């Protein structure tokens, strides 16, 4: 395959225009070949496979071999490949070792099934099978994790002004003064939704000068979006180890 690529007899595939072409990927006794749908190139792939069989004494199992086409390949060219290589066609790339062979641009959707299976396994764990020391470690880790979590403000509808951690720069991200105004409860109550700006008059009248200035320094996106949880230990808000 490398020699054929160097001699420009097969084109392979590129992840971008400036990248080197990929002609094949191998793992254990499995192989993925990449090529262009043309009489010349399909014939070359078949010749390479036949040469491999002759030299190694191993035969390609056509019943277990699958070809996957891009959306640009028409039916006529697909039929040509079937006749040349005698393999199955797949409109949906099969999984390999439990992972999708091709992810494309929708990577989140492609790996969602893996995430769901992992979550299901975790949910099925039973504390009955964990030692006392293990249980204490789990609860200690949970407490530490909860201490490090805070909120990044979007629309403010899910964040409690008085109970949640949402003010950067304050101890534990929480309001410092104890004068609770019962007329407001959510951070959304402090935002002018028309202009997507803080209601500075309400904030100065409700909080201490120190808290008010820190609240007004929190950036509000011009487009409304949901609040989301962040890790307070990192400037990016992402947890890392």
C-alpha positions, 0 to 999 in steps of 0.5 A: 500500500505504501509503495502504491501510494508513493507511485501514485497508483492509489490516492488514499484519503486526506483529513484536510487538503494539506495533510498526507494521504492515509491509505490504510490503518491496521489493528491486530488482524483487521485492516481498513483501506482507503481509496478513490472509486475509479476503475484504475484504483479499485483494480489496484486495490484488488491486485494488492489484496491478491498479492497479499494472499499469494505471499502470506497464504492468508485469504481475505474473507469477503463475507466479513469485509465491508465497503463504506462509500462517501455521500458523493459516490453514485449507484453506478460506481458502487455497483462497479466496486461490488463487482470488482471486490465482491464485498458487502455494502454498508450505509452505516459504518460498523463499530470496531471494539465498541467504538464508531469506525467513522465519527465525522463532524457529529462527534458528540452524537457518535459517542453518545451511545458509549457515554450512555452505556458507561453511565448505565454501568455506574448507575448499576453499581451497588454500595453493598459491594463496596467496603466501608473504607470505600464508601467513606472515600466516595462520600469524601470525594463527593463532598470535595467535588461539590465544594469546588463547583460553582455556576457560570451565569447565562440567563440566571433562571437556575441559580439561587442568589442566596444559596448558590456559588456564583460570584467570582472573587468571593469566599466560596463564590457566595454572597458575603452580606447576610441581608437577604431580600425576600423579593428576589430569589434567582439571579435572573431577577437581577438581569434586565432581559431586554438589554441583557445587562445587570440591573445596577440600581437594584444590585447597589440597593440590595448588596454591599458595595463589595458584592455589588461591584463583583456582580457587575463585573460578571460578563453577560452574553448578548445571547441568552443561554442556560446557566451551567456548572463550572469547576472553581479551581480552574480559570477555564471552569473545567475540571482537570487532574 
